[in-house]
């Protein structure tokens, strides 16, 4: 949904571009307590997508659409799981897949 909203088209990355496990950057044991204070969990995912869709300007969406191949290439370049696959890094491959 996010790629469509931003004008990036299909999520057409090669196999191993995204980890199947251990891809979160952290777990916060006090997330429920933080939500009690900040109330940041007040929408469902589709409400979030709707707000995001309205927040992205036509100019921004058009720009990203025109440069979607370059943007996707940069995203793939930053993919730690894909780099592990290309470099045959067994420790990271086990961690991600």
C-alpha positions in Angstrom: 0.0 0.0 0.0 2.8 2.4 0.9 4.5 2.0 -2.5 1.3 2.7 -4.3 0.6 5.8 -2.2 4.1 7.2 -2.9 3.8 6.4 -6.6 6.5 3.8 -6.6 4.4 1.1 -8.3 4.7 -2.6 -7.5 7.0 -4.0 -4.8 9.1 -5.9 -7.3 12.3 -6.6 -5.5 14.5 -9.7 -6.0 14.3 -12.6 -3.6 16.2 -12.0 -0.4 15.6 -8.3 -0.5 13.6 -8.5 2.7 14.3 -10.6 5.8 11.8 -13.2 6.8 12.7 -13.0 10.5 14.8 -10.8 12.9 14.1 -7.6 10.9 12.8 -5.4 13.6 15.2 -2.9 15.1 13.9 -3.2 18.6 11.2 -4.4 20.9 10.0 -2.1 23.7 8.7 -3.9 26.7 7.1 -0.7 27.9 5.2 0.0 24.7 1.8 -0.3 26.3 2.8 2.1 29.1 4.1 4.6 26.5 0.8 4.3 24.6 -1.1 5.1 27.8 0.8 8.3 28.0 1.1 9.3 24.3 -2.0 7.5 22.8 -0.1 6.7 19.6 -2.0 3.5 18.9 -5.3 5.2 18.1 -5.7 4.2 14.4 -5.8 1.0 12.5 -3.5 0.4 9.5 -6.0 1.3 6.9 -6.7 4.6 8.7 -3.0 5.3 8.7 -2.8 4.6 4.9 -5.7 6.9 4.3 -4.1 9.8 6.2 -0.8 9.2 4.4 -2.4 9.2 1.0 -3.9 12.6 1.8 -0.6 13.9 3.1 1.5 13.1 0.0 1.3 15.9 -2.6 0.7 15.3 -6.3 4.1 16.9 -6.9 5.9 14.5 -4.5 4.0 11.5 -5.9 4.8 12.5 -9.5 8.5 13.0 -8.7 8.8 9.6 -7.0 6.9 8.0 -9.9 9.3 9.4 -12.4 12.4 8.3 -10.4 10.9 5.1 -9.0 13.6 2.8 -10.5 16.3 4.9 -9.0 14.5 5.0 -5.6 14.0 1.2 -5.6 17.6 0.7 -6.6 18.7 2.8 -3.6 16.3 0.9 -1.3 17.8 -2.4 -2.5 21.3 -1.1 -2.1 20.5 -0.4 1.6 19.0 -3.9 2.2 21.1 -5.7 4.7 19.4 -9.1 4.0 20.1 -8.7 0.3 23.7 -7.8 0.9 24.1 -10.8 3.1 22.7 -12.9 0.2 25.0 -11.4 -2.4 28.1 -11.8 -0.1 27.0 -15.3 1.0 27.3 -14.2 4.6 26.1 -17.4 6.3 25.8 -15.8 9.8 23.5 -13.1 8.5 21.6 -15.4 6.2 20.7 -17.7 9.1 19.7 -14.6 11.1 17.4 -13.2 8.4 16.1 -16.4 6.8 
